[in-house]
Amino acid sequence: MFQRDRCGLNQGKEEGRLRLALFLCAEITMPKGPFLPSDFTATKFSTAADKAEFGNTLLRFIESEWAPALFTKSLYNRLSMCFGHIAHYNRTQFYEEWFSSFAAQVRFLKHTLQFPCYGDPEYAFSDVERAIQREIGKRNYLARHELRLAEEHQATDLALLKQLESKYRTSVGERDQELQVAVPRVDQTPVTPIQGSLFSSRLDLQPSALRVILTEYLSGGYKPFNDAEERTEQSFPASAGGE
């Protein structure tokens, strides 16, 4: 039984070695990206293979979700000279500027797709820049990253909403108590207007008498009365009687 188990273990090791060998053969024979040296024009200082390697490396970096380990020094050196980029001081600062967040990645993809790709392929990397643009559009990278950015914004907004609700929203019982605050009752007793107390008992007076009452009231010498018999037309000055 022990002999049989040992044979099975050895057979498993052999199968593992065979699979590893097949994987390594496929890795060597298969291209590492969509670009081949025959797709590009060599320059004075760079071969067509260099251009193809740059394009494939950049696409692998994007496909890896911008893994920092794949943003090598050689990729940084070439990328900082393509698509109108600058060095941003060093590789770390370049990564921080363009790849450190969903918003930065969306900016990078938009910038890459919108760049005019200046220069003759015999003197610049314009041919591989255009090829990268086509491949990015084909793989729909921009729309995928914009969706992730929108989801991130939504998650942030929902978290903020939850925090504000827990801070400011009261419970149902507390809200009902606030609505039951006692409202002071309004006094419904009718109030007699001042004009009524002045003239209601003298509606039968002559216009001259009313004028005298109004004059005295405005000068402060008139005192209101309730009994019409307390004051007669004879008590007014003689100057008012002729009218």
Protein Blocks (a to p, Z undefined) as FASTA:
>chain_A
ZZmmmmmmmmmmmmmmmmmmmmmmmmmmpccbfbdfklpccdfkbcfklmmmmmmmmmmm
mmnoopaklmcfklmmmmmmgghiafklpamlmmmmmmmpmklmmmmmmmmmmpgogajf
klmcklmmmmmmmmmmmnommmmmmmmmmmmmmmmmmmmmmmmmmmmmccfklmmmmmmp
ccddddfbdcddfklmmmmmmmmpcfklmmmmmmmmmnopaccdfblklpcfklpcfklm
mZZ
